[in-house]
Structure formats: C-alpha cells, structure tokens
Amino acid sequence: MWRAWLGKSFFRKSLLMALCISSIPTAAVGAASYAIGKTHIEQEVKRSQDMLLKNGTERIDGMFDQLELAVTQWSIDPRFEQRMDRWDLKMNYNEVHTLYSALMVMRNTYPFIEQIQVHLPASSALITDTDGIVYVRDPGARSVYDALYRGANNLRWVKDLPRPHGKPGETSLALVQRLPGSEKKTYGSLIVHIHPERLADIANELRTRDDALAFLLRDDGQPVLEQAAVQPEQAALFEAVRQRVTSMDEPYGSFVQRNASTDYAVSYGRMARLGTSWTYVTAVPLNHLTAPVVAVSRLLLAISGSSLLIASLLSWFASDRLSRPVRNLVQWIGGTSPASGAVALASSAAPKPAGAADEFSLIRNRWDEVRSQNRSAMETLERSMPLLREGFLLQMAQGHYYSLTEEQLRKRMESLRWEVSGQRFSLLYVRLSDLTASAGRFRDDDTQLATFAAANVMRDVAASWEDTVELINFQDLSVGVLVFSPAERAADLHRKLQRERASALLVALNDVLRLTATVLVGATTTKLGDIPRLLEEVKYAIRFREVRRKNEVILLDELTEAQRNGSGWYPFQTEKELLQAIRVGHPSEIRSLLERFFAEMEKRGAKELDVQEGSVQLLGAIRHMMLESGVQPQRLFDRNVYLELQQLREPSRLQAWLFDRVIDLYLREREQQKEYMYQDAVEAVCALVQKRYMEELSLEACAEQVGVSPFTLSRVFKMVKGVNFVDYLTSVRLAKAKELLVETDLKVNEIAERVGYQSSYLIRVFKKIEGVTPGQYRGKL
C-alpha cells in the first residue's frame, strides 16, 4: 500500500504542494518580518524623529530670535536712552516707578522669562519689577555684574549669573544687552533671565515617552541649562550622546545609540546664537516599537512548524480527493464522459444546478453564463460609447484629468476608440449671441436648449470635414469643436481650413436656427494635456469681440495688441447724469440713460471685455452713491452682485439686470427710510458712549452698531447734538474724570485708565479744555 501510494506522482506532488503552501510562506513571512521589519521601523522612527526635531529646532530658534530682537528693541527705548546711573534712586520715584512698569510689561511678553533686571554699576544696583531695587554687596557678585557691560558685544548670552530667588550657588541662563542700545556711552546692562524649568519644558515637547531624552547643548558640548538633569539610569546615555553629537559637524543628523541593551534613535539639530551655536538633541527608545515585530516573527515561525506537522498528516487524506476533480477535468477536456467515481463524488457533494455532474461541470456552466453576460455587457458598452466619449472630452477640456500624464491620457483616448497617434489638436470655440434675435425660435432663458440645437447643427456641418471632429457642449451658449488633424499638415493650410470651417459654422447657425454667434479659432498643439489651456485661452480671448458685430470670426494668433487692450473709452458724462437721476428717483429717466450708456459704448466699438468692465465700474459708482445717501449695499443685496454681473455678456441683459437687480432695489429702500431713524440712531450712539466710554470707541464701530454708514452718522450726529462725535465722546470722558477727581482718591493714571485714556493724553486734553491739569483741578477743590 505504501509503495502504491508513493508511486503515484500526483499524490507526491500534491503533498509537496500542500506542505509548501501551508508552511513555507509562513516561515518566510516570519523571517522576513524579523529581518526587514525591525530595520524598517528604526528607519521610519529616525525619519519621523528627524522631521519633528527639525520643526522643534526651528521653533526654538525662532523663539530665541524673537527674544533677541525684542531685547535689542527694548534697549533703544527712549526710557533707556537717559542716563539712569545719574538717578537718585530714592528721589526719582516717578522715573523708577515707570521703569518698574516697563520691566513688568517686558517680562510678561514672553512666558519663559523669569525676571528682567537693570544693572547700574555706578551704584551696584539691580532694578526689577518684582524685587524693586537690590544692591549688590558681595564683591565677587559685583565683579560678575560689572563685567557684563565691558565686553565686545552689545548683546550676548551669559550662563553664570545668579538665578533670581534661586538656591545659593544656583545659576541662570540670561541674555545681556548693554545700555543704552545706541552708540552712546554705556552706563549699565539689561539682563533677561530665562526660566530654566519652562525652557526645559519647551525642549521636552518632542519627547514622545517618559523614558525619552531631550536637552540643549552649547558649542563646547556642555548643557545650556545645568538644571537640565537626567535620571540616574540615563546618565550614561546622556554622556554618550553628548560626546557623539559634539564630535559631529553636520547641522542636522541622526544615529542609533545603544545603552543598557536598549537602542535609542538620536536626532540633533544646530542653531546659531550670537556668535556661538546651540544643539537641540532628542533620544527616543526603539525597543518598545521593535519588540512586537520580534514576538510576531517568533510566533509565525512556531505556527509554520506546527502547520508543517499538521499538513503532513492531513495531506494523506486530502491528496486522493484532490486528484479526482483533476481526472474529471482531463476527461472533460478530452471529450469523454466523466468516470463513475466523479459522478459519485458529485452526488455526495452539495446540490448543484441541473446538468452539473461535478464541480468542473458547474465551472463549465458558469463559464458559459459569464461569456453570455460579457457579450451583453459589450453591447451595452457599445451603446453607451458616445456618452462616455462626450463625458471624457468635457472633463478633460475642463482640466479634471490634470493629474494624468500625457501617456495615460493617450491610452484612455485610445481605449475610447480615438486615433491620437500622429495627430495634432486644435479648438474652435463657438459662442452664441443674444437669443432674443432668433426670430422667436428661442426665449431668453432657453440657454441649454439653444446650445443643444446649435451643437447638433454644427455636428451635421462637421460630418463633411476630412478631419476627425468632436463637439463639447458646455450648456452655456458655448460649444467647443475639437479637431484632430495630421501633424504633418502645413500650418498655413491648417489655419486656412480652420477659418473656412468657422465661417461654415456661422452660416449654418444663421440659416438653420437664425442665431448669431462668434467663432474663435484657437491655437494648435500635439499634446492632449494642453487642451485645457487652449480652452482657457479662447474663453479669455473671446471677450475681445465687438458687441455691435453679431457674427464674427476671430483668429487667436491674429489679435493685435490694440484689440486686446480694447477701446479704453468710458461714457463719464452719461454716468454722471444717470447717478443724478438715481438720486432724484425718476425710473423712466433712469431707463433712458441706461440705454444711452450702453449705446454710446457700442457706438465707440467697445468689445465684450470693455462692456463688462464698464458695467463693473458703473456698478461701483452706484454703490458709492448708495453709501453717500446712507444706504448700506451689503444690507440691500443678499448675494454677490459682482459675481452675477460677470456672468452676463450682452448689453441688453446687462442693462436690464442693472435696473431690476440693483437700482430698483435702492429706489424702494430709500422710499422706506424715515427721518426719525436718524434721530434714533444718534440717541442709540449716545447711550452707547455713556455706557462704554472707557473702551476704544470709534465713529465706524458705532455706525456699524446702529446700522448706518459712518458718513451719515457723522452728518446727522452734528445736526442733532450740535457737536461732532469725537467732541461728544471727549466731553463724556472728561466729565467722568472730573467726577472721579472730586469723589475719589484715585491717581491720575488710574483715572485715565477708567475713562479710556492714556495718562499723558488725559493730562494734555484736560489742560486744553479746562485750562489746568487734573492735579491742579483737584487741588483747587
């Protein structure tokens, strides 16, 4: 029995195949996962860490750049230009108090600033906004501070200054600027102490794990912050990374550092700092990422071994059953009837359709059905081919296939049964004119119907041309005619043919549909990817047609510079009369002047572009007139009127649109306005001033609150109150300031803040109006 089984090659091959399929791929996957996965993860982590570190380095660099720039700007502040070393710090109370406020504002500008000090060597004094005036008594500390303003650099970083409020011997990183910042003689230093904990927090932002490491190094390899201590178990890693990074010259880099059986992905980036450089370093452990790959690889190897054992047992029973369908298939291919064994197999299997003796009979029946369905699908595709071709052309012309290469576009067109090899492509762009001139065949809103009819007429005309022609219906009174012509045809001959074809299209549209049109003959190209560009060129160029000419053929390459620039003429006098008629409110006169406005432009040979630009200018003048009359256009129109205007091309439609959608709305709005609205608006503004006088109020903000234009509010405010808005606001604030001077003991600067003024401005305005300063006013009481 064993010899018989082993002698059957099919069984032997089936067993070998089962063993390979079940176990060998699994083992290969396990080995590959271990060999490739670990390395790939390390590379990806390093790449990701490099990107994060570069962004972090640029962020920290930018943060310190801003701080250095800010300190330089602070040093040239007028408050530091005066010689503070000549102050009597006890007697110059106001100057010192102002300095306190300035230092507090500076310190609050950046959250990582711990304290800002002004050092005056002449008196050995340190001035801060938190500690006031502190005198340096220790000779060693005094020499350290005195040396700050004697160096060659006005601005530099210092590491060995005592930390404010720190432990004895604890130092702080500080940015030192000699005072003043100008070329005058130096009298002291401005010292900006960096908060070490907050700087460490910024450096640790890129740490993705608690056991990761992040720190800043100076150019001598020492940490920027001595307080940036590491955990004891990371001390060896810190020292190894520090030494290796210090020995490298590249501005950015990464490597893998092993420490205590753990691999770390180390990335660093350098940044220049005032003649020196700092290095930002991060170290992220990799073992927690590669450990799952190792475990899965081992598991796969174990599974493959188990599968190999199980497969060797199951294949004894499966190989015989695998051979039976194969023998039946050979008999079916040879044209003989299936063996009895195959029939028995089929009968014992799951129920099958009628006529299916076994699995392969079922496969044959299914194959016949698939072929029948395939024929049906091909017939359906054949019927849908025109729509598919039309849709593809429309999307390609509109640039929806910009991501495809030239080769991909050609393959798609060839799959849609176009011959594009050795062809060049050119475009005729047909724009239908006003539909009202079609002798009643179309209404003004029959845009799609008229475009469809015109496309059919042009398709009949193009059928007699020797070149392949495809039409693109844009459904907006415009049709594109894409011509495929041999690439070797002479350019002059091709241009002549295109001109004749454009004229033939115009004649057909005039005769059949009674429609007028403009045909623009575009450029040619040998690349399908250039077709969207050709379409945009002709769409733009057709705007240079003369609106008074109803039928016109324009060659893109023959447009002169004068034609492109247009006539440049605008009926200013008619616009002036039209605006006056709108102000007066005479609808019949307005209609007459509108008609004259466009008639004068047509008479001057204006092109479509001129008419559209003239309409835009007229609309802008009307909107400006509305603002002057107290009507807000944005409240009057609930849409983008300029966008609507750009969709119109014919003068008759532009004229009707301007009256119906703009002027008529304004006339009705103005009739509904009442004079009492202005009185209510002024009272509302006064109430707003009484309530919010301490805030920054402007005429524009108040006008927006009550819904009128600033121009109108200014005019009616003066008319109702007798003073302008600014004088009224000033009187309210001064009245409140007088009240606070009399009833409270608040200081002048506190009163100024409560009434919405700076202290110096309140004093100047108060003296200008009352003749005395606020302090003198209080003293008289």
Protein Blocks (a to p, Z undefined) as FASTA:
>chain_A
ZZmmmmpmklmmmmmmmmmmmmmmmmmmmmmmmmmmmmmmmmmmmmmmmmmmmmmmmmmm
mmmmmmmmmmmmmmmgfklmpcfklpcfklmmmlmmmmmmmmmmmmmmpmkbfbdcdddf
klopacdfklopaddfblklmmmmmmmmmmmbfbdcdfkbccehiaehiacddddddddf
blbdcfbdcdddddfklmmmmmmmmpmbfkbccddddfkopafblklccdfklmmmmmmm
mmmmmmpmbfbdcddddeehiacddddddddeehiacdddddddfklmmmmmmmmmmmmm
mmmmmmmmmmmmmmmmmmmmmmmmmmmmmmmmnopacdfklmmmmmmmccddehiablml
mmmmmmmmmmmmmmmmmmmmmmmmmmmmmmmmmmmmnopammpcfklmmmmmmmnopafe
hpacdddddddddfklngomacfklmmmmmmmmmmmmmmmmmmpmbdcddddehnopacd
dddddfklcfklmmmmmmmmmmmmmmmmmmmnopacddddddddfbfklmmmmmmmmmmm
mmmpcfklmbdcddfklpcfklmnonopacfklmmmmmmmmmnopaklmmmmmmmmmmmm
mmnopafklmmmmmmmmmmmmmmmmmmnopafklmpgcdfklmmmmpmbfklmmmmmmmm
mmmmmmmmmmmpcfklmmmmmmmmmmmmmmmmmpccdfklmmmmnopafklmmmmmmmmn
opafklmmmmmmmmmmmmmmmmpccdfklmmmmnopafklmmmmmmmmnopafklmmmmZ
Z
